[in-house]
């Protein structure tokens, strides 16, 4: 028959342990959110696409209006902007 282990801890020790654990958890989460984000890879000016047999960067295709209509996204007045 297995023996039962009985642990006698006072409330003061228990609450102190819970408080220290909570402070450590908040500290670790805060540290994780304050680190800078990693480099996402590349921007729109470094990816080349073929537009009407002309090689352009995505940024240049957007500026030239080759990717279709541009939408004004101000979240209050959705309208199509002429290229």
URURVEN-V714888 format. One record per pair of residues at least 24 apart in sequence whose C-alpha atoms are under 7 Angstrom apart, sorted by sequence separation. I is the first residue (numbers start at 1). J is the second residue. D is the distance in Angstrom with one decimal. If there is no record, write none. Layout:
# URURVEN-V714888
i	j	d
I	J	D
I	J	D
This chain:
# URURVEN-V714888
none
